[in-house]
């Protein structure tokens, strides 16, 4: 997911996406511990996507607090 895509999401969509990505990070961690992942770079990419979403949430909170 690109930063532009994240910026275009609404606040509610960001919340849902963050929850989905958190769950995916957990699931990939469990899968990596129990079996071999198809793509070993996938957990890193999902964590980066989660960071992008959380950064956008934080950015919007700080912009709203400044008003």
Buried (B, 14 or more C-beta within 10 A) or exposed (E): BEEEEBEEBEEEEBEEBBEBBBEBBEEBEEBEEEEEEEEEEBBEEBBEBBEBBBEBBEEEEEEEEEE
